[in-house]
Amino acid sequence: MRYRFLLISLSFLFVFGVFAQNKINLPVSYGQLISQKLKPFFTPSEGEREDLLKGEVISTGKVHSPTKKEQQMFLFVAGVHPRNCTRAMRKLSLYENYKNYMDFIKSSQYDENTQKFSFTIDHTLLPFPMIVRFKIPRITKEGTYPFVFEDGFLKDLKGTVIVQEVGKFCLLGLKTDWRGPETPLPNIIFATFIQTVGKLGLEHLIRVSVF
Protein backbone atom coordinates (compact mmCIF):
# COMPACT_ATOMS: atom_id res chain seq x y z
CA MET A 1 0.00 0.00 0.00
CA ARG A 2 2.83 2.39 0.88
CA TYR A 3 4.54 1.92 -2.49
CA ARG A 4 1.23 2.15 -4.33
CA PHE A 5 0.62 5.56 -2.72
CA LEU A 6 4.13 6.64 -3.70
CA LEU A 7 3.55 5.58 -7.31
CA ILE A 8 0.22 7.44 -7.52
CA SER A 9 1.74 10.56 -5.96
CA LEU A 10 4.68 10.57 -8.35
CA SER A 11 2.33 10.12 -11.29
CA PHE A 12 0.32 13.12 -10.10
CA LEU A 13 3.47 15.24 -9.89
CA PHE A 14 4.48 14.07 -13.34
CA VAL A 15 1.18 15.19 -14.87
CA PHE A 16 1.17 18.46 -12.92
CA GLY A 17 4.67 19.26 -14.16
CA VAL A 18 3.62 18.81 -17.77
CA PHE A 19 0.86 21.39 -17.42
CA ALA A 20 3.09 23.77 -15.45
CA GLN A 21 5.87 23.92 -18.01
CA ASN A 22 6.34 26.93 -20.29
CA LYS A 23 6.05 25.82 -23.91
CA ILE A 24 7.88 26.82 -27.07
CA ASN A 25 7.25 25.59 -30.59
CA LEU A 26 10.07 24.78 -32.99
CA PRO A 27 9.80 24.28 -36.75
CA VAL A 28 9.74 20.68 -37.96
CA SER A 29 13.11 21.32 -39.62
CA TYR A 30 14.73 21.31 -36.16
CA GLY A 31 13.78 17.67 -35.64
CA GLN A 32 16.65 16.20 -37.65
CA LEU A 33 19.18 18.53 -36.02
CA ILE A 34 17.99 17.54 -32.54
CA SER A 35 18.23 13.85 -33.42
CA GLN A 36 21.79 14.33 -34.68
CA LYS A 37 22.82 16.10 -31.48
CA LEU A 38 21.33 13.34 -29.31
CA LYS A 39 22.46 10.38 -31.43
CA PRO A 40 25.62 9.59 -29.36
CA PHE A 41 23.48 9.31 -26.22
CA PHE A 42 19.90 8.40 -27.05
CA THR A 43 17.63 7.87 -30.04
CA PRO A 44 14.29 9.59 -29.43
CA SER A 45 11.18 8.06 -30.92
CA GLU A 46 9.15 10.05 -33.43
CA GLY A 47 6.74 10.97 -30.65
CA GLU A 48 9.55 12.08 -28.33
CA ARG A 49 11.06 14.19 -31.09
CA GLU A 50 7.69 15.84 -31.68
CA ASP A 51 7.43 16.55 -27.95
CA LEU A 52 10.86 18.21 -27.98
CA LEU A 53 9.80 20.39 -30.90
CA LYS A 54 6.77 21.47 -28.84
CA GLY A 55 9.08 22.57 -26.03
CA GLU A 56 8.28 19.62 -23.77
CA VAL A 57 10.85 17.76 -21.68
CA ILE A 58 11.18 14.05 -22.44
CA SER A 59 12.26 11.61 -19.75
CA THR A 60 12.93 7.87 -19.93
CA GLY A 61 13.79 5.92 -16.78
CA LYS A 62 14.36 2.17 -16.70
CA VAL A 63 15.34 -0.09 -13.80
CA HIS A 64 15.73 -3.87 -13.80
CA SER A 65 17.48 -6.55 -11.75
CA PRO A 66 20.34 -8.22 -13.67
CA THR A 67 20.96 -10.49 -10.68
CA LYS A 68 19.04 -11.26 -7.50
CA LYS A 69 20.95 -8.75 -5.35
CA GLU A 70 21.55 -6.03 -7.95
CA GLN A 71 19.69 -3.27 -9.73
CA GLN A 72 20.56 -1.56 -13.00
CA MET A 73 19.30 1.89 -13.89
CA PHE A 74 19.17 4.04 -17.03
CA LEU A 75 17.88 7.61 -17.25
CA PHE A 76 17.74 10.01 -20.14
CA VAL A 77 16.20 13.48 -19.93
CA ALA A 78 16.22 16.23 -22.55
CA GLY A 79 14.51 19.51 -23.35
CA VAL A 80 15.00 22.61 -25.48
CA HIS A 81 15.72 25.88 -23.67
CA PRO A 82 14.23 28.98 -25.34
CA ARG A 83 17.55 30.86 -25.03
CA ASN A 84 20.98 30.07 -26.46
CA CYS A 85 23.35 27.96 -24.37
CA THR A 86 25.47 30.86 -23.10
CA ARG A 87 22.42 32.68 -21.75
CA ALA A 88 20.81 29.51 -20.41
CA MET A 89 23.92 28.48 -18.48
CA ARG A 90 24.39 31.86 -16.80
CA LYS A 91 21.96 30.73 -14.13
CA LEU A 92 22.10 26.96 -14.53
CA SER A 93 25.87 26.97 -13.89
CA LEU A 94 25.29 28.36 -10.38
CA TYR A 95 25.15 24.88 -8.82
CA GLU A 96 25.35 26.23 -5.29
CA ASN A 97 21.95 27.88 -5.84
CA TYR A 98 20.11 24.70 -6.85
CA LYS A 99 18.63 24.48 -3.35
CA ASN A 100 16.81 27.71 -4.22
CA TYR A 101 15.66 26.44 -7.60
CA MET A 102 13.98 23.16 -6.58
CA ASP A 103 12.10 22.33 -3.38
CA PHE A 104 13.25 18.70 -3.26
CA ILE A 105 16.92 19.78 -3.17
CA LYS A 106 17.50 20.64 0.49
CA SER A 107 21.16 21.65 0.24
CA SER A 108 23.65 22.30 -2.56
CA GLN A 109 27.34 23.21 -2.50
CA TYR A 110 30.01 23.69 -5.14
CA ASP A 111 33.77 23.97 -4.61
CA GLU A 112 35.33 26.03 -7.38
CA ASN A 113 38.83 24.67 -6.74
CA THR A 114 38.00 20.95 -6.74
CA GLN A 115 34.98 21.30 -9.08
CA LYS A 116 32.99 19.08 -6.71
CA PHE A 117 29.22 19.50 -6.65
CA SER A 118 27.17 17.98 -3.83
CA PHE A 119 23.48 18.15 -3.04
CA THR A 120 20.87 16.42 -0.91
CA ILE A 121 17.49 15.32 -2.27
CA ASP A 122 14.80 14.86 0.36
CA HIS A 123 11.04 14.55 0.04
CA THR A 124 8.19 13.05 2.04
CA LEU A 125 7.73 10.54 -0.79
CA LEU A 126 11.28 9.24 -0.39
CA PRO A 127 12.10 6.55 2.18
CA PHE A 128 15.42 8.28 2.93
CA PRO A 129 17.41 11.40 1.89
CA MET A 130 19.67 10.94 -1.14
CA ILE A 131 23.12 12.56 -0.94
CA VAL A 132 24.86 13.00 -4.30
CA ARG A 133 28.47 14.08 -4.88
CA PHE A 134 30.38 14.33 -8.14
CA LYS A 135 33.00 16.37 -9.95
CA ILE A 136 31.98 18.58 -12.85
CA PRO A 137 33.23 21.93 -14.19
CA ARG A 138 31.03 25.00 -14.01
CA ILE A 139 29.33 24.68 -17.38
CA THR A 140 29.05 28.01 -19.17
CA LYS A 141 29.02 27.03 -22.84
CA GLU A 142 28.12 24.35 -25.36
CA GLY A 143 29.66 20.92 -24.91
CA THR A 144 29.27 17.48 -23.34
CA TYR A 145 30.41 16.95 -19.77
CA PRO A 146 30.92 13.46 -18.26
CA PHE A 147 30.74 12.87 -14.50
CA VAL A 148 30.78 10.03 -11.95
CA PHE A 149 29.06 9.87 -8.54
CA GLU A 150 31.87 9.39 -6.03
CA ASP A 151 29.80 7.98 -3.15
CA GLY A 152 26.34 7.88 -1.67
CA PHE A 153 23.17 6.08 -2.73
CA LEU A 154 24.21 5.61 -6.37
CA LYS A 155 27.97 5.32 -5.99
CA ASP A 156 29.82 4.86 -9.32
CA LEU A 157 26.89 6.12 -11.40
CA LYS A 158 28.23 7.46 -14.70
CA GLY A 159 26.56 10.30 -16.52
CA THR A 160 26.88 12.97 -19.16
CA VAL A 161 25.43 16.47 -19.23
CA ILE A 162 24.54 17.57 -22.76
CA VAL A 163 24.55 21.26 -23.72
CA GLN A 164 24.16 21.73 -27.47
CA GLU A 165 23.18 24.72 -29.61
CA VAL A 166 20.24 24.15 -31.95
CA GLY A 167 19.85 27.35 -33.91
CA LYS A 168 19.16 30.14 -31.43
CA PHE A 169 18.02 27.65 -28.79
CA CYS A 170 19.85 25.29 -26.42
CA LEU A 171 19.31 21.55 -26.23
CA LEU A 172 19.84 20.36 -22.64
CA GLY A 173 20.12 16.72 -21.69
CA LEU A 174 21.27 14.24 -19.09
CA LYS A 175 22.17 10.58 -19.58
CA THR A 176 23.05 8.30 -16.67
CA ASP A 177 23.84 4.60 -16.25
CA TRP A 178 24.28 2.71 -13.00
CA ARG A 179 24.56 -0.86 -11.78
CA GLY A 180 24.99 -1.65 -8.13
CA PRO A 181 23.67 -3.31 -4.97
CA GLU A 182 19.92 -3.71 -4.64
CA THR A 183 18.28 -0.60 -3.14
CA PRO A 184 15.24 -0.43 -0.83
CA LEU A 185 13.16 0.77 -3.81
CA PRO A 186 11.37 -1.82 -5.99
CA ASN A 187 12.24 -1.52 -9.70
CA ILE A 188 8.96 0.07 -10.77
CA ILE A 189 9.09 2.65 -7.96
CA PHE A 190 12.76 3.38 -8.61
CA ALA A 191 12.12 3.85 -12.36
CA THR A 192 9.07 6.06 -11.81
CA PHE A 193 10.95 8.16 -9.28
CA ILE A 194 14.00 8.89 -11.44
CA GLN A 195 11.88 9.51 -14.55
CA THR A 196 9.56 11.89 -12.70
CA VAL A 197 12.27 13.77 -10.83
CA GLY A 198 14.35 14.01 -14.03
CA LYS A 199 11.46 15.49 -15.98
CA LEU A 200 10.24 17.89 -13.29
CA GLY A 201 13.80 18.92 -12.47
CA LEU A 202 14.73 19.90 -16.03
CA GLU A 203 11.36 21.59 -16.61
CA HIS A 204 11.90 23.69 -13.51
CA LEU A 205 15.52 24.53 -14.37
CA ILE A 206 14.41 25.73 -17.80
CA ARG A 207 11.69 27.91 -16.29
CA VAL A 208 13.90 29.56 -13.66
CA SER A 209 16.65 30.35 -16.19
CA VAL A 210 14.57 31.87 -18.99
CA PHE A 211 15.15 35.45 -17.74
N, C-alpha and C positions, 0 to 999 in steps of 0.2 A: 504493500500500500504506500509506503514511504517513497519508494522509487517511482511508483506510478504518479504520485503527486508531483514529484520533481520533473518528470517527463512532460506532464501537462503544463506545468508552470513555465518550463523552458520553451515549449511550443507557443505559449501565449506571448512571451517576450519576443520570440522570433517574428510572429505575425505583427506585433505592435511596432517593432523596429522597421519593418518594411513600409508601413504606412507613415512612419515618422521621418523617413529619409527624404532629403531634398533631391529632386530629380533633375537630370539634364537629358537632352536627347541629341544623339550623335547621328550624322549621316550614315547610311548603310555602307558607304565606301570605307569607313573606319574599321569595319568588321575584320577584313583580311589583315590589316595592319596590327590590330589587337591580337589576333591569332598568331601572327608571326612573332610578336614580342613575348607571348606566353609559351610558345612551342617548346623551349628547353625545359619548362617546368610542369606544364599542364596543358591538355588539349580540351578546351571547352566544347561542349555540345552546341548544336545550332541554337537551342533554346537559351543556353547560358550566354552565348555570344550576343543574342538579341537583348537579353537582360542587361548586359554591360553597355550596349548601345543606348539603352533607355536610362542609363545612369544608376542602375541598381547594382548592389554588391552581391556577388555570387560566393557561395561558401559550400565546400564539400568536405565532410568529416567522416572518416571510416575507422573503425576499430574492430579487430578480431583477435582470436587467441591462437597463435601458431603452435603453442604447446600448452599443456595443462596449467602451468604456473607462470605463463607469460601473456602479455598483451602487446599488440602492435598497432600503432596509430598513424594515420595520414591526415593532414589538413591542408587544404588550399583555399585561400581567400583572395578575391581581387575586386577592384572597383576603379572607376574613372573619376579622378578629381577634376572639378571644373576650372582649375587654374593650372598653369604650367608647373613643372616639378620644382623649380627654384622657389616660386612663391608658396607652393604647397608645403615644402619642407621647412620654411621659415619657422612655423609653429610646431610641426610634427617632429622636428629634430630636437625639441626641448623635452627630452625624455624625463627630466626631473619633475616636469609639470604634469605628467600623465595622471597623477593622483587627483589633479584638478579637472581633468578632461572626462574621466569615467568613474562613476560611483563605485564600481566593483573593484577598482584598484585603490587599495587603502594606503599604500605608501609607494613612493618611487624615488630612486636616487641614481645619479650618474656621476662617475668619476672621470673627469676630463683627461687625467694623466694615464690611467689604466684602461680607459674606454670601457669600463664595466658598468653595465646597466642592471639594476635589480629592482624588482617590484613585488608586491604582495597582492594576490587576488583573494578576496573574501566576500562571501555572500551567504545569506540565510539558506539558499538552496544547495550550498556546498557542504559536504560532510566535514571538511577541514579547510583551513587556509592554504593556499598554494603560493609558495615562495619561489620566484624565478630569478636566476642570475645568469648573465651571459655577457660576452665581450662583443661590442659592435661600435664602429666609429659613429660620430655624429653626422648623420646623413643630411647633406645640404644640396645634393645635385643628383642627376640621373645616374643610374648604375644598378648593379646587383651586389648584394652584401650578405655573404654567408655568416652564420653564427652557430654556436653550440652551447646548450645549457650545461653549466659546469657542475651543478649539484641540484638538490631539491627533488620535488615530486617526479619530474621528468628528466632526471639526470641523463646526459649524453644525447638528448634530443638534438637533431641537426635541422637547421632551417636556412632559408634564404629570403631576404627582403628584396622585393622587386620595385624599382622606381624607374619608369620608362616614359619618355615623351611620346605622345601620340598627337601630332599636330600641335595645337595650342593647349592641349590638356595633358594630364599626367596619369598614367596607368600605375596604380599601386597594387602590390600583391604580397602574399606571404605563403611560402610552402614549407611544411615541416614533416619530418619523418622520425618515428621513435619506435624502438622495441626494447622492452624491459620487463622487470618483475610485475606480476599481476597486481593491479591496484584495487582499492576497495570499491571502485565503480564498475558495475556490470558494463559489458561492451556497448549495449544500446544507449545506456545513460551517458557513458563516456563520450560516445560519438555525437550524441545530440548536444551535449554540453559544449564540446570544442567547436562544433559547427555553428551553434547559436552565438556563443561568445565571440567567435571570429567574425561573424557577420555583423553583429551589433557593434562590436569594437571598431571595425573599419568604417562602418556607416557614421558612427559618432565622431571619429577622428576627421573624416572628410568634412562633416558639418562644422566642427569647431575651428577648422583651419581655412574656411572659405574666405574670410575677411581678415 
